[in-house]
Amino acid sequence: MNKKNFLIGMGMGLTVGGVIAMATRPKKRCMKSAVGKTLKTMGEVADSISDSLGW
C-alpha cells in the first residue's frame, strides 16, 4: 500500500465520520456550534494520526 491510497482512505474515513457525527447529533444544538465542534474533533484526530505516523 502506498501513501496516496492510505491518504485517500483516511480522507474518506474522516469525511464519513464527520457526516455520521453531524447526522447523529442532538437536535437542540445550534448548527454552527455542532459544525465547529465536529471540525475541531476531525482536526485533532488527523493531527494525532499524522503525529503517530511521523509526518
One Martini backbone bead per residue (centre of mass of N, CA, C, O) as a GRO file, in nm:
protein
   55
    1MET     BB    1   0.096   0.037   0.024
    2ASN     BB    2   0.051   0.358  -0.038
    3LYS     BB    3   0.011   0.687   0.053
    4LYS     BB    4  -0.223   0.765  -0.131
    5ASN     BB    5  -0.427   0.548  -0.045
    6PHE     BB    6  -0.421   0.617   0.253
    7LEU     BB    7  -0.515   0.915   0.229
    8ILE     BB    8  -0.782   0.855   0.092
    9GLY     BB    9  -0.896   0.677   0.318
   10MET     BB   10  -0.877   0.889   0.543
   11GLY     BB   11  -1.056   1.103   0.410
   12MET     BB   12  -1.309   0.927   0.390
   13GLY     BB   13  -1.331   0.861   0.692
   14LEU     BB   14  -1.358   1.154   0.794
   15THR     BB   15  -1.607   1.225   0.630
   16VAL     BB   16  -1.797   1.004   0.732
   17GLY     BB   17  -1.767   1.072   1.033
   18GLY     BB   18  -1.877   1.362   1.012
   19VAL     BB   19  -2.155   1.290   0.901
   20ILE     BB   20  -2.241   1.108   1.136
   21ALA     BB   21  -2.206   1.316   1.361
   22MET     BB   22  -2.418   1.516   1.243
   23ALA     BB   23  -2.663   1.311   1.226
   24THR     BB   24  -2.636   1.226   1.557
   25ARG     BB   25  -2.704   1.480   1.670
   26PRO     BB   26  -2.850   1.686   1.856
   27LYS     BB   27  -3.129   1.904   1.787
   28LYS     BB   28  -3.076   2.156   2.006
   29ARG     BB   29  -2.843   2.258   1.856
   30CYS     BB   30  -2.633   2.453   1.707
   31MET     BB   31  -2.500   2.437   1.398
   32LYS     BB   32  -2.230   2.590   1.437
   33SER     BB   33  -2.137   2.430   1.685
   34ALA     BB   34  -2.136   2.147   1.559
   35VAL     BB   35  -1.939   2.204   1.328
   36GLY     BB   36  -1.702   2.304   1.498
   37LYS     BB   37  -1.666   2.047   1.669
   38THR     BB   38  -1.626   1.850   1.435
   39LEU     BB   39  -1.377   1.988   1.307
   40LYS     BB   40  -1.199   1.977   1.556
   41THR     BB   41  -1.198   1.670   1.590
   42MET     BB   42  -1.087   1.602   1.308
   43GLY     BB   43  -0.819   1.757   1.347
   44GLU     BB   44  -0.716   1.595   1.592
   45VAL     BB   45  -0.712   1.321   1.455
   46ALA     BB   46  -0.520   1.393   1.224
   47ASP     BB   47  -0.284   1.480   1.405
   48SER     BB   48  -0.246   1.211   1.560
   49ILE     BB   49  -0.189   1.040   1.311
   50SER     BB   50   0.053   1.200   1.199
   51ASP     BB   51   0.226   1.170   1.455
   52SER     BB   52   0.233   0.852   1.461
   53LEU     BB   53   0.368   0.847   1.158
   54GLY     BB   54   0.580   1.101   1.123
   55TRP     BB   55   0.479   1.378   0.948
   0.00000   0.00000   0.00000
